Amino acid sequence: MNTKPFSRLDRIIDQCDDGLRTLFAPAPSAERANPAAGVVETNLVDAERELSARLMRVNHAGEVCAQALYRGQAASAQTPGVRKKLAQSAAEENDHLAWTEARINELGSHTSYLNPIWYAGSFMIGALAGLVGDKWSLGFVAETERQVVVHLKEHLARLPTQDQASRAVLEQMCKDEGHHATVAIEAGAAPLPTAARRLMRFSAKIMTRTAYWI
């Protein structure tokens, strides 16, 4: 029996279902081992623990945005090959989501209360990027990941020295994000205009500064 190919609307509904799972289902399970597994936990003073928790909350919110961006782009991508690459990247980002949430729980804190807002806004941005065209959508991925790598390196510099568990997670995330940027470029990503890159950095600052506190 022949099955009818998914329409763009079908894909959007499917991605919305994934979004609800991302936001409201129990903590996701990672396909890869947590980089922090086996790292000896050190005693952090209250101020250090709070700083680590806030930084990891920002990174978790960033992964919520990444899930939404990739899924929005996959829903509106014009070719199956690009959709497949975006879906694979989203699966790898799910590992980051699980790792950061686990670390936040270990630090006795909470994820951002504004995650539904971050997800909805990022999904719409991703869907619009996909509608513009695959090369621009991939360009958006490449630029996003480049900016995320810079952001992660800044957080690695800010983490308390003795918080090796959080450091292990962020270092692996940094490697993965760099790889995602390379994959997007090799798939035909078009460089984004300077104005678009600046707008992305401005939007990211709003999210990171808000998620740090809420």
N, C-alpha and C positions, 0 to 999 in steps of 0.2 A: 504494500500500500504506500503510495507516494505521500509524503508529508509536505505541507505548504511551508515555504521559506518564511522566516520571521520578517514581518514588515518593520519599518522604522518605529511605528507606534508600539508594536510588540516589544521591541528592544528597549524602548523607553520605560514601558511598564515593568519589564524584567529588571532594569537597572534601578528603578524606584523601590522595588522589593528588596534588592540588595542593600539599598540605602537604609531602609527601615531596620534591616538586620544589623547593619553596621552601628546604627545609633542606639537601638533598644534591646537587642538580643544580649544574652550573657556574653562575657568576655570571649572574644574570638580565639580560636586555636591556631597556632602557627604551624606551617608545614615544616619549617626548619627549626633546629634547636635554638633556644634562647642563648644569645652570646654571653649573657650574664650567668648562665648555669655553671656552677662550679667555682665561681669567683667568691673568694672569702669575703664575707660581709664585715665591714669595719664599723666601729662605733662613730656615729656622726653626732656632733652637738646639735642642739635644736635649730640654731640658725643655719647650719649647713644642711640639715635634713630638709628644712623648709625651702632653701634655695634650690636644692636638687629636685624636690617635688614640683616646684613651680616651673623649672626649666623642662622637666619631663612632661608636665601638663601642656606646655606650649608645643612640644614636639608631638605629643599625641594629637592635639588639635590640628597640627599640620598634616598628620597622617589621615585624619578624618577628611580634611580638604583634598588630599591626594586621592583618596578613594573616590570622592565625588567627582573630581576633575576627570580622572581616567574613565569612570563609568559614564559620565556625561558625554565625553568624547567618543567612547565606544558606541553609545546609543545613536550618535549622529554621523559616525564615520562613513565614508562613501565606498570604501572597498573592504572586503573580508580580511585581507592581509593586515591592514592597519588595525581593524577591530581586534584581530587576534593578538597583535603586539600590545595593544592597550590593555586587553584583558589579562595578559600575562604579567604586565607591570602592576596591574591592580592586585593580582594575587600575591606578588612579592611585597607590595605595600601593606597587605593584610598582616604579614609577619611583623612588620614594624608596629602596626596598630596593637597587636597582641603583646609584643615585647614592652612597649612603652606603658600600656595599661597595667601590665603585671608589675612593672617597676614602681609606678605611681602607688599601687596598692601596697607594695612592700614598704614604701616610704610613709604610709599612713595618710595619704591625701586623696584627692578626687580629680576626675577628669573635668574639663571645662563644661560649665553649665550651658554654655552657648554653642555647643557642638551642633545642634540641629540647624542653627543659623549658618554656621560655617559650611555645613554640608549642602544646604539648599542653595546658597549663593555660589558655591564652587561647582555644583552640578550644572547650574544654568550657564556659568561661564564656560565649562567644558563642552556642553552641548552646542553653544554658539560657536566655539572654536572649531568644532567638528563640521558644522554647517558651512563655514567659510571655505573649507577645503582641506584635504588630508595633509598637504605639505605645510600648511599654516598650523594645523592642529598639532602635527609633530614638532613644528617649531616652537609652539607653546609648551609642549612637554619638555623639550630640550632646555629652554630658557628657565622654566620652573625648576627643573632639577639642578641646574647650575646655581640658581639662587638658594635652593635648599642646602646644597653643599656648603656654600659660604655661611649660611645660618648655623648649620651643624658645627662647623669649625669654631664659630664664635661661642657656641654653647660648651664645646669641649674645653675651651680656654677658661670659661667661667665656672665650670663644675668644681666642687671641692676636690682637692687632690686625692683624698682618701676614698672618694666614692668611685671605686673601680668598677662596680656593677653597672652603674649608669653609663660610665665611660665606655665599657665594652659594647653596650647596646648602640650608643651613638656612633662609635667608630664603624661598626658593621653597616649601620644605616647610611653613613657617609659613602662607603664603598658602593652600596647598592644604588644610591641615587646617581652617583657618577656614571655607573654602568647604564642606567636608564637613559641618561642624556646621550651617551654614546650610541645606544641602540636607535634612538629617535633620529639622530643625525645621519647614521648609516642608512636609515629607511627613507631618507629624502626630506628631512626637515628644512624648512626655509627660515633664514634668520629673520627675527622679528624687528620691526622698526624701533628706533630708540624710544619714541614716545610710549609704545606698548610696554617695553621693558621697564621704563620708569613707573608706569602705572601699576605694573605687577609688584614692584618693590614697595610702592606706597601702600597698596592693599595688604601686602604681607605684614608690613609694620603695624597696621591697625589690628590685624588678627593676633600677632604675637604679643603685642603690648597688652591687649585686652585679656587674652587667655592666661597671661602670667598672673593676673589677679583674680579672674572669675572662672 
